[in-house]
Amino acid sequence: MKGAIMKFRIPFLILCCIFLLSLAGCATGIGHSQGEITGEVTTDSAIFQSRLTAICKTRDCGLRGTRGVARFEISTDPEFTRSSFTEWINAESENDFMIKKKVTGLTPGTRCYYRLLYGQDVNTIETGPACTFRTLDPADVASKVSFVVVTGMNYFKFHILPGPPNKHLGYPGLETIREMNPDFFVGTGDNVYYDAYPLPRKTQKTMRREWHKQFIQPRFVSLFSQVPTYWEKDDHDFRYNDADTTGDLKPSAELGIRTFLEQVPVVDPDETHPVTYRTIRINKLLQIWLTEGRDYRSSNMMEDGPEKTLWGETQKAWLKETLLASDATFKILISPTPMIGPDDMTVRWPAPGQDDRYRRDCHADPMGFKHEGEEFFGWLADNGFLDKNFYIICGDRHWKYHSIRPDGFEEFSCGALIDANSRLGMAPGDPNSTDPEGLIDQPYTDQTITGGFLKVTVRPGEGGAPETCEFSFYDENGVMLYTTTRSANQHCPMSSHSEYDIN
């Protein structure tokens, strides 16, 4: 009997050794399969990001990080005849093999080029392809600018459902955006989904893997090689659906915050106390505000009232102060979650620990953070922001809409990027909506289930005409669904509609 066991064990051990050797052999070198991402561009700085990965025979193996060294080469010449270089950065498992550096001292309003120099060590360096971006114009320059806003990039839903034969390239909307060549890209959150699987991603390893699978898609690599980015997070790329910071369920709030900061170029990697709410002055005509909706919020289950906050008192004070200080022609607040809606009154999948089905996640929800939202809109009205070209863009909702409050403030929901993650929304007056009395005016909402994004274009006035801000919804294939234009200091829309418009 013992001999029979030994006879079986020896071939088994041999098979194990062959399997381990095959895994080791699948890596043939060092690459950067996720490409490069530019983040947080200003007039004189930008954050560059890449990740060293194994060159493998299979795509899945290409998700594996690998040790090495890298640095960035920067130039204003596409041929890199004159360049500057960052210091060498070590890619280690502790930082998920990330190569990230904030570069300063750039020239305003200038087309820049950069590329990754990488290898096992400084003696075995290879050169990556050139990437490009343009630094922002100074605050006294009135130039045309365009940007796109997206949310809901659900990898699981896109790849699990039947789709086009080139689905391995990634989301069609990314190629549409690349062809439009906007000045920048804003991801409002739900950039990945930790909870979109039968077994939610709860560990640092599995959470990181969701970002790797997302950014390795060729259409992401291609888009981000030429369009810089700004990032926010929401519930699904923080912890789970409608998550706040409370409770012991995994992943923890601390891990969710840390992973977001690690995986996208949103803060200087050398910053010891990073803050993710910020404002960016794009040029004389435009300033944007990017708020943080998860890190500082009260418990969702807290009774709504003056003490309940989604933003936290420090962020709220900062937001009001910076809005008052701005002299930009157009001021756009980009929120991960809706402020006007209407939203669903009830939630289809209650968050863990939520003891009822009432939606409590955002400023539009009566049992959520409605008091803080109403207080903020009252403050806006008291300080004349209806006449200061102030608008709101939100992510989170899986349908596109343009909504106007009774007091005149407007919100544009960018909708989910992909068809597979889209749905029809709640109309004003629907008894199951957060606006059962139908007080909100809604010039547009999706009438068919379609993914897509919002494009915003700000133009200087010509020949005595006023400056304008155009809000346009597109489906993922680039078909314009709706567009409306606001002229500076004229709170009166000029709209055109497609077959999908409810009017």
Secondary structure, 3 states (H helix, E strand, C coil): CHHHHHHHHHHHHHHHHHHHHHHHHCEEEEECCCCCEEECCCCCCEEEEEECEEEECCCCHHHCECCEEEEEEEECCCCCCCCEECCCEEECHHHCCEEEEEECCCCCCCEEEEEEEEECCCCCEEECCCEEEECCCCCCCCCCEEEEEEECCCHHHHHHCCCCCCHHHCCHHHHHHHHHCCCEEEECCCCCCCCCCCCCCCCHHHHHHHHHHHHCCHHHHHHHCCCCEEECCCCCCCCCCCCCCCCCCCCCHHHHHHHHHHHCCCCCCCCCCCCCCEEEECCCCEEEEECCCCCCCCCCCCCCCCCCCCCCHHHHHHHHHHHHHCCCCEEEEEECCCCCCCCECECCCCCCCCCCCECCCCCCCCCCCHHHHHHHHHHHHHCCHHHCCEEEEECCCCCEEEEECCCCCEEEEECECCHHHCCCCCCCCCCCECCCCCCCEEEEECCCCCCCEEEEEEECCCCCCCCEEEEEEECCCCCEEEEEEEECCEEEEEEEECCCCCC
